[in-house]
Amino acid sequence: MSTMHAVRAHTRGGPEQLVYEEAPRPEPGPGEVLVAVKAASMTPTELTWSATWTHSLDGTGPERTPIIPSHEFSGVVAASGAGVESPAEGEAVYGLIPFTRDGAAAEYVALPAAVVAAKPATVDHDHAAALPLAALSAWQALVDHADLQAGQHVLVQGGAGGVGIYVVQLAAGLGARVSATAAAADLEFVKGLGAEQVIDYAHDRFEDHVSDVDVVVDLVGGATQSRSWPVLKPGGVLVTLATPPDQQEAARHGVRGVYFIVEPDQNALRSIAELVDNGRLRPVLDRVLPLTETRSGYEALETAKRRGKIVIHVAD
């Protein structure tokens, strides 16, 4: 049996369960590719998701420990399973691994060929690995669920967060006028991403500064979501990844409320790569760590303020 180095957890828990060790190297099944991982990235709360530890998104499936975390990756196709014509062996790819499968904090990962796309050509693997989950979340919020059109006004609640930094960039890149909320220390950073107006949420009420918004992308939830309904124009939409919206409130204001969980999407990844290569979207990295320090990265996700992704550099 072939082996590889990986970071695994044998028991449910937090970062304290993660160990760097030798593990079986996966083999690609029919319709799958084996990717030699060059970089992977971490998502806050990933170790609390039911899907991380079971075979189902809602946690009803059987346990599948030991698990490998980190579901965003960039790497090179090392082998293909039966029936795979594309991508070809040797091609540089990136993507989002389905959450009920092992992740990419390892030297190799096997996953469906249908969810990977060619890596953006203008950035290295570390930067490409920072994109899939957050940039796909932004794309699906704005394009799939809000049907954003050029010239519309978007309010991003949480513009400096892990997903917010891509919502701001993508909305601006698609021709929208962007307002965003952020902490005082992040106001200039978010303006630099393309927001025309950035509101210090701790000192100003966004309701006093924005109105007649076409799209609210809520990445905060709670009271922020509740206060967002009145700033939408009739027929507008609130899209959220935080908590399911109150549909009665949506109806009362004559708008839509949409909650979704990001999904792998090959076509959207291709569009995102094109935006990166055209200079209209840039990955944001907080820090890069070696595979052996994956545990410390997950610890930092729980304790430290960040700006962008924590990326695991697996191989050159």
Backbone hydrogen bonds in HBPLUS format (Angstrom, degrees):
<---DONOR---> <-ACCEPTOR-->    atom                        ^
c    i                          cat <-CA-CA->   ^        H-A-AA   ^      H-
h    n   atom  resd res      DA  || num        DHA   H-A  angle D-A-AA Bond
n    s   type  num  typ     dist DA aas  dist angle  dist       angle   num
A0025-ARG N   A0002-SER O   2.90 MM  23  5.44 178.0  1.90 131.0 130.3     1
A0004-MET N   A0023-ALA O   2.83 MM  19  5.47 146.2  1.95 155.6 165.7     2
A0023-ALA N   A0004-MET O   2.80 MM  19  5.47 160.5  1.84 158.9 164.4     3
A0107-GLU N   A0005-HIS O   3.03 MM 102  5.88 143.3  2.17 168.1 179.0     4
A0006-ALA N   A0021-GLU O   2.90 MM  15  5.67 161.4  1.94 166.2 172.4     5
A0021-GLU N   A0006-ALA O   2.87 MM  15  5.67 167.4  1.88 169.7 173.3     6
A0007-VAL N   A0105-ALA O   2.87 MM  98  5.66 154.9  1.94 177.8 170.1     7
A0008-ARG N   A0019-VAL O   2.87 MM  11  5.45 158.1  1.92 153.8 154.1     8
A0019-VAL N   A0008-ARG O   2.82 MM  11  5.45 155.5  1.88 150.3 158.0     9
A0009-ALA N   A0067-ILE O   2.94 MM  58  5.40 146.6  2.05 145.0 155.5    10
A0067-ILE N   A0009-ALA O   2.93 MM  58  5.40 152.4  2.01 147.9 150.2    11
A0017-GLN N   A0014-GLY O   3.03 MM   3  5.92 170.3  2.04 128.3 131.4    12
A0018-LEU N   A0015-PRO O   3.02 MM   3  5.44 163.1  2.05 116.4 121.8    13
A0032-GLU N   A0029-GLY O   3.00 MM   3  5.31 150.1  2.09 142.0 138.1    14
A0031-GLY N   A0082-ALA O   2.88 MM  51  5.98 152.9  1.95 152.4 160.4    15
A0113-ALA N   A0031-GLY O   2.94 MM  82  6.02 171.8  1.95 144.2 146.9    16
A0081-GLY N   A0032-GLU O   2.78 MM  49  5.16 163.0  1.81 163.8 157.8    17
A0033-VAL N   A0111-LEU O   2.93 MM  78  5.78 160.4  1.97 165.8 166.3    18
A0111-LEU N   A0033-VAL O   3.11 MM  78  5.78 156.3  2.17 156.4 162.8    19
A0034-LEU N   A0079-ALA O   2.83 MM  45  5.06 172.5  1.84 144.5 145.6    20
A0078-ALA N   A0034-LEU O   2.66 MM  44  5.48 164.8  1.69 156.2 161.3    21
A0079-ALA N   A0034-LEU O   3.33 MM  45  5.06 150.0  2.42 135.2 135.2    22
A0035-VAL N   A0109-VAL O   2.82 MM  74  5.38 174.8  1.83 160.5 161.2    23
A0109-VAL N   A0035-VAL O   3.05 MM  74  5.38 146.3  2.17 142.4 152.7    24
A0036-ALA N   A0076-VAL O   2.78 MM  40  5.25 162.0  1.81 164.5 158.2    25
A0076-VAL N   A0036-ALA O   3.07 MM  40  5.25 157.8  2.12 137.2 142.2    26
A0037-VAL N   A0107-GLU O   2.94 MM  70  5.26 141.5  2.09 122.4 131.7    27
A0038-LYS N   A0074-SER O   2.92 MM  36  5.83 160.9  1.96 142.5 147.1    28
A0314-VAL N   A0038-LYS O   2.84 MM 276  4.95 145.6  1.96 126.8 133.2    29
A0315-ALA N   A0038-LYS O   3.21 MM 277  4.67 163.3  2.24 119.7 120.1    30
A0039-ALA N   A0074-SER O   3.07 MM  35  5.34 152.7  2.14 157.6 155.8    31
A0074-SER N   A0039-ALA O   2.89 MM  35  5.34 144.6  2.01 154.2 151.1    32
A0040-ALA N   A0312-ILE O   2.93 MM 272  5.06 152.6  2.00 140.4 149.3    33
A0312-ILE N   A0040-ALA O   2.63 MM 272  5.06 169.6  1.64 153.5 157.3    34
A0041-SER N   A0072-GLU O   3.09 MM  31  5.43 144.1  2.22 132.6 135.6    35
A0042-MET N   A0310-ILE O   3.19 MM 268  5.95 161.2  2.23 169.3 174.7    36
A0046-GLU N   A0043-THR O   3.17 MM   3  5.53 158.0  2.22 132.9 134.3    37
A0048-THR N   A0045-THR O   2.80 MM   3  5.25 160.9  1.83 119.4 125.8    38
A0049-TRP N   A0046-GLU O   3.28 MM   3  5.48 160.3  2.33 105.7 111.4    39
A0052-THR N   A0049-TRP O   3.22 MM   3  5.38 139.7  2.39  99.0 109.5    40
A0053-TRP N   A0050-SER O   3.08 MM   3  5.65 145.3  2.20 113.4 121.8    41
A0054-THR N   A0050-SER O   3.18 MM   4  6.26 126.4  2.48 148.1 162.8    42
A0064-ARG N   A0053-TRP O   3.04 MM  11  5.84 149.6  2.13 143.9 142.3    43
A0059-GLY N   A0056-SER O   3.24 MM   3  5.30 161.9  2.28 103.7 108.9    44
A0103-GLY N   A0068-ILE O   2.62 MM  35  5.06 163.5  1.65 133.0 135.6    45
A0105-ALA N   A0069-PRO O   3.13 MM  36  5.86 144.0  2.27 171.0 161.3    46
A0104-ALA N   A0070-SER O   2.46 MM  34  5.27 166.3  1.47 157.3 157.8    47
A0097-ILE N   A0071-HIS O   2.76 MM  26  4.94 169.6  1.77 153.7 156.6    48
A0073-PHE N   A0095-GLY O   3.19 MM  22  5.78 157.3  2.25 158.4 163.0    49
A0095-GLY N   A0073-PHE O   3.18 MM  22  5.78 152.7  2.26 147.0 147.5    50
A0075-GLY N   A0093-VAL O   2.89 MM  18  5.58 164.7  1.91 160.8 164.1    51
A0093-VAL N   A0075-GLY O   2.85 MM  18  5.58 156.3  1.90 144.9 153.0    52
A0077-VAL N   A0091-GLU O   2.97 MM  14  5.53 162.0  2.00 151.4 154.1    53
A0090-GLY N   A0077-VAL O   2.79 MM  13  5.14 166.1  1.81 138.5 143.2    54
A0084-VAL N   A0081-GLY O   3.35 MM   3  6.00 155.2  2.42 140.6 138.7    55
A0091-GLU N   A0088-ALA O   3.07 MM   3  5.63 157.8  2.12 139.1 139.7    56
A0119-LYS N   A0092-ALA O   3.06 MM  27  5.63 169.3  2.07 120.2 123.2    57
A0094-TYR N   A0117-ALA O   2.90 MM  23  5.73 151.4  1.98 159.5 168.8    58
A0117-ALA N   A0094-TYR O   3.12 MM  23  5.73 164.3  2.14 162.2 167.2    59
A0101-ARG N   A0098-PRO O   3.04 MM   3  5.73 152.3  2.12 127.4 128.5    60
A0115-VAL N   A0112-PRO O   3.22 MM   3  5.87 172.2  2.22 118.9 120.8    61
A0116-VAL N   A0113-ALA O   3.38 MM   3  5.71 172.9  2.38 113.3 115.4    62
A0128-ALA N   A0124-ASP O   2.96 MM   4  6.22 158.6  2.01 152.9 159.9    63
A0129-ALA N   A0125-HIS O   2.91 MM   4  6.00 154.2  1.98 151.8 157.0    64
A0130-ALA N   A0127-HIS O   3.17 MM   3  5.35 147.1  2.28 101.9 111.4    65
A0131-LEU N   A0128-ALA O   3.16 MM   3  5.62 166.2  2.18 115.3 119.5    66
A0135-ALA N   A0131-LEU O   2.78 MM   4  5.27 158.2  1.83 164.4 169.5    67
A0136-LEU N   A0132-PRO O   2.93 MM   4  5.62 149.7  2.03 135.5 144.9    68
A0137-SER N   A0133-LEU O   2.92 MM   4  6.00 150.6  2.01 141.2 149.7    69
A0138-ALA N   A0134-ALA O   3.01 MM   4  6.31 155.8  2.07 145.9 152.0    70
A0139-TRP N   A0135-ALA O   2.89 MM   4  6.13 162.4  1.92 148.6 153.6    71
A0140-GLN N   A0136-LEU O   2.83 MM   4  5.96 172.8  1.83 155.9 157.9    72
A0141-ALA N   A0137-SER O   2.96 MM   4  6.03 153.4  2.03 143.9 151.5    73
A0142-LEU N   A0138-ALA O   3.00 MM   4  6.14 172.6  2.01 154.4 156.1    74
A0143-VAL N   A0139-TRP O   2.75 MM   4  5.49 159.0  1.79 152.0 159.4    75
A0145-HIS N   A0140-GLN O   2.95 MM   5  6.18 146.7  2.06 157.4 166.9    76
A0146-ALA N   A0141-ALA O   3.03 MM   5  6.15 125.6  2.34 136.1 151.3    77
A0148-LEU N   A0142-LEU O   2.90 MM   6  5.51 170.7  1.91 158.4 160.8    78
A0152-GLN N   A0149-GLN O   3.16 MM   3  5.86 160.5  2.20 141.1 142.3    79
A0151-GLY N   A0175-GLY O   2.82 MM  24  5.84 162.6  1.85 123.5 127.7    80
A0177-ARG N   A0152-GLN O   2.78 MM  25  6.09 163.4  1.80 158.4 164.2    81
A0214-ASP N   A0153-HIS O   2.97 MM  61  5.31 138.1  2.15 133.8 146.7    82
A0215-VAL N   A0153-HIS O   3.18 MM  62  6.53 158.6  2.22 156.5 159.0    83
A0154-VAL N   A0177-ARG O   2.83 MM  23  6.16 164.6  1.86 166.8 171.6    84
A0179-SER N   A0154-VAL O   2.82 MM  25  6.11 166.9  1.84 169.0 173.0    85
A0155-LEU N   A0215-VAL O   2.84 MM  60  6.31 159.2  1.88 159.2 166.3    86
A0217-VAL N   A0155-LEU O   2.88 MM  62  6.28 161.6  1.92 158.9 164.5    87
A0156-VAL N   A0179-SER O   2.87 MM  23  6.27 157.7  1.92 141.9 147.7    88
A0181-THR N   A0156-VAL O   2.98 MM  25  6.46 151.2  2.07 166.9 166.2    89
A0157-GLN N   A0217-VAL O   2.90 MM  60  6.12 165.5  1.92 155.5 160.4    90
A0219-LEU N   A0157-GLN O   3.14 MM  62  5.62 147.3  2.25 137.7 147.3    91
A0161-GLY N   A0158-GLY O   3.31 MM   3  5.64 167.1  2.33 112.8 116.5    92
A0159-GLY N   A0181-THR O   2.82 MM  22  5.71 158.0  1.87 165.3 172.9    93
A0165-ILE N   A0161-GLY O   3.06 MM   4  5.98 158.5  2.11 153.6 152.3    94
A0166-TYR N   A0163-VAL O   2.96 MM   3  5.54 141.6  2.11 114.6 125.2    95
A0167-VAL N   A0163-VAL O   3.03 MM   4  6.36 150.3  2.12 148.5 157.7    96
A0168-VAL N   A0164-GLY O   2.94 MM   4  6.09 171.2  1.95 159.0 159.5    97
A0170-LEU N   A0166-TYR O   2.83 MM   4  5.80 166.7  1.85 147.3 151.9    98
A0171-ALA N   A0167-VAL O   2.88 MM   4  5.84 164.9  1.90 149.1 154.0    99
A0172-ALA N   A0168-VAL O   3.06 MM   4  6.18 165.2  2.09 149.4 153.7   100
A0173-GLY N   A0169-GLN O   2.82 MM   4  5.98 154.7  1.88 145.9 154.2   101
A0174-LEU N   A0170-LEU O   2.87 MM   4  6.05 133.8  2.08 144.6 156.1   102
A0174-LEU N   A0171-ALA O   3.24 MM   3  5.15 132.3  2.49  92.0 104.5   103
A0176-ALA N   A0171-ALA O   2.98 MM   5  5.44 160.5  2.02 158.0 152.2   104
A0175-GLY N   A0172-ALA O   3.01 MM   3  5.19 158.6  2.06 107.4 112.3   105
A0196-GLU N   A0178-VAL O   2.86 MM  18  5.66 139.8  2.02 144.4 154.8   106
A0197-GLN N   A0178-VAL O   3.39 MM  19  6.75 154.9  2.45 148.5 152.6   107
A0180-ALA N   A0197-GLN O   2.91 MM  17  6.38 141.6  2.06 148.6 160.9   108
A0199-ILE N   A0180-ALA O   2.79 MM  19  6.20 160.6  1.82 156.0 162.2   109
A0182-ALA N   A0199-ILE O   3.00 MM  17  6.19 152.9  2.07 157.4 157.6   110
A0201-TYR N   A0182-ALA O   3.14 MM  19  5.84 151.4  2.23 138.3 146.5   111
A0186-ASP N   A0183-ALA O   2.89 MM   3  5.36 151.9  1.97 114.2 123.4   112
A0187-LEU N   A0184-ALA O   3.38 MM   3  5.50 172.5  2.39 109.3 111.5   113
A0190-VAL N   A0186-ASP O   2.97 MM   4  6.16 162.8  2.00 159.5 162.4   114
A0191-LYS N   A0187-LEU O   3.06 MM   4  6.32 153.6  2.13 145.8 153.5   115
A0192-GLY N   A0188-GLU O   2.94 MM   4  6.14 149.1  2.03 143.4 151.9   116
A0193-LEU N   A0190-VAL O   3.05 MM   3  5.04 143.3  2.19  96.7 107.7   117
A0195-ALA N   A0190-VAL O   3.47 MM   5  6.19 166.2  2.49 143.8 141.5   118
A0194-GLY N   A0191-LYS O   2.99 MM   3  5.35 154.6  2.06 108.0 116.2   119
A0203-HIS N   A0200-ASP O   3.11 MM   3  5.68 148.8  2.22 115.0 123.1   120
A0204-ASP N   A0200-ASP O   2.87 MM   4  5.69 148.8  1.97 168.4 177.8   121
A0208-ASP N   A0205-ARG O   2.94 MM   3  5.58 153.3  2.01 117.3 124.9   122
A0209-HIS N   A0206-PHE O   2.95 MM   3  5.25 160.6  1.99 112.0 118.4   123
A0210-VAL N   A0206-PHE O   3.04 MM   4  6.18 140.8  2.19 162.2 172.8   124
A0213-VAL N   A0231-VAL O   2.84 MM  18  5.94 178.5  1.84 156.4 156.9   125
A0233-LYS N   A0213-VAL O   2.93 MM  20  5.51 162.1  1.97 142.0 141.4   126
A0237-VAL N   A0214-ASP O   3.07 MM  23  6.55 153.1  2.15 148.9 156.0   127
A0216-VAL N   A0237-VAL O   2.99 MM  21  6.42 160.4  2.03 151.9 157.3   128
A0239-VAL N   A0216-VAL O   2.82 MM  23  6.19 163.3  1.85 171.2 174.6   129
A0218-ASP N   A0239-VAL O   2.81 MM  21  6.12 154.1  1.87 153.5 161.4   130
A0241-LEU N   A0218-ASP O   3.40 MM  23  6.84 150.1  2.50 165.4 170.6   131
A0225-GLN N   A0221-GLY O   3.35 MM   4  4.81 154.5  2.42  99.9 104.3   132
A0226-SER N   A0222-GLY O   3.18 MM   4  6.55 162.4  2.22 149.2 154.1   133
A0227-ARG N   A0223-ALA O   2.89 MM   4  6.06 153.3  1.96 152.0 158.2   134
A0228-SER N   A0225-GLN O   3.02 MM   3  5.15 152.1  2.10 104.7 113.6   135
A0231-VAL N   A0228-SER O   3.21 MM   3  5.72 144.7  2.34 113.6 122.9   136
A0232-LEU N   A0229-TRP O   3.17 MM   3  5.73 161.8  2.21 118.9 124.4   137
A0236-GLY N   A0233-LYS O   2.89 MM   3  5.40 146.7  2.00 146.7 146.2   138
A0235-GLY N   A0254-GLY O   2.77 MM  19  5.90 161.8  1.80 150.4 156.9   139
A0256-ARG N   A0236-GLY O   2.95 MM  20  6.40 158.6  1.99 147.1 153.1   140
A0238-LEU N   A0256-ARG O   2.89 MM  18  6.18 161.8  1.93 149.6 153.8   141
A0258-VAL N   A0238-LEU O   2.82 MM  20  6.20 164.2  1.84 164.7 168.8   142
A0240-THR N   A0258-VAL O   2.81 MM  18  6.22 157.1  1.87 163.1 171.0   143
A0260-PHE N   A0240-THR O   3.31 MM  20  6.80 149.1  2.41 159.8 167.6   144
A0250-ALA N   A0246-ASP O   3.06 MM   4  6.43 155.3  2.12 147.5 155.0   145
A0251-ALA N   A0247-GLN O   2.97 MM   4  6.15 162.0  2.00 143.1 147.3   146
A0252-ARG N   A0248-GLN O   2.91 MM   4  6.09 152.9  1.99 142.8 150.8   147
A0253-HIS N   A0249-GLU O   3.11 MM   4  6.33 142.4  2.25 145.9 154.0   148
A0253-HIS N   A0250-ALA O   3.24 MM   3  5.37 130.7  2.49  97.8 110.0   149
A0255-VAL N   A0250-ALA O   2.96 MM   5  5.14 176.4  1.96 148.9 148.3   150
A0254-GLY N   A0251-ALA O   3.07 MM   3  4.93 154.4  2.14  98.5 106.5   151
A0269-LEU N   A0265-ASP O   3.02 MM   4  6.26 154.5  2.09 149.2 156.8   152
A0270-ARG N   A0266-GLN O   3.02 MM   4  6.35 148.5  2.12 147.4 155.7   153
A0271-SER N   A0267-ASN O   3.09 MM   4  6.45 153.4  2.16 145.1 151.9   154
A0272-ILE N   A0268-ALA O   2.85 MM   4  6.12 155.1  1.91 151.3 158.6   155
A0273-ALA N   A0269-LEU O   2.88 MM   4  6.08 159.9  1.92 148.5 153.6   156
A0274-GLU N   A0270-ARG O   3.05 MM   4  6.29 151.5  2.14 142.5 150.1   157
A0275-LEU N   A0271-SER O   3.03 MM   4  6.34 152.1  2.11 144.9 152.1   158
A0276-VAL N   A0272-ILE O   2.93 MM   4  6.26 154.7  2.00 151.3 158.5   159
A0277-ASP N   A0273-ALA O   2.90 MM   4  6.12 165.2  1.92 150.4 154.4   160
A0278-ASN N   A0274-GLU O   2.90 MM   4  6.05 131.4  2.14 139.4 152.3   161
A0280-ARG N   A0275-LEU O   2.86 MM   5  5.14 147.2  1.96 163.3 159.0   162
A0279-GLY N   A0276-VAL O   3.01 MM   3  5.18 159.3  2.05 107.1 113.3   163
A0309-LYS N   A0284-VAL O   2.99 MM  25  6.43 155.4  2.05 147.6 141.0   164
A0286-ASP N   A0309-LYS O   2.65 MM  23  5.18 167.7  1.67 136.3 140.3   165
A0311-VAL N   A0287-ARG O   2.96 MM  24  6.29 171.7  1.96 160.9 161.2   166
A0289-LEU N   A0311-VAL O   2.81 MM  22  6.23 161.9  1.84 162.9 168.1   167
A0313-HIS N   A0289-LEU O   2.66 MM  24  5.83 161.9  1.70 156.7 163.2   168
A0293-GLU N   A0290-PRO O   2.91 MM   3  5.51 157.0  1.96 118.1 125.4   169
A0294-THR N   A0291-LEU O   3.18 MM   3  5.37 154.3  2.25 120.4 117.4   170
A0297-GLY N   A0293-GLU O   3.25 MM   4  6.62 145.8  2.37 147.1 156.9   171
A0297-GLY N   A0294-THR O   3.00 MM   3  5.09 123.6  2.33  98.9 114.1   172
A0298-TYR N   A0294-THR O   3.09 MM   4  6.52 155.0  2.16 156.7 162.8   173
A0299-GLU N   A0295-ARG O   2.99 MM   4  6.30 149.0  2.09 147.5 156.9   174
A0300-ALA N   A0296-SER O   2.95 MM   4  6.16 148.9  2.05 140.0 147.9   175
A0301-LEU N   A0297-GLY O   3.06 MM   4  6.40 141.5  2.21 141.7 152.1   176
A0302-GLU N   A0299-GLU O   3.10 MM   3  5.36 137.0  2.30 101.2 112.5   177
A0303-THR N   A0300-ALA O   3.20 MM   3  5.13 137.9  2.38  96.2 107.6   178
A0304-ALA N   A0300-ALA O   2.86 MM   4  5.21 165.4  1.88 143.1 147.8   179
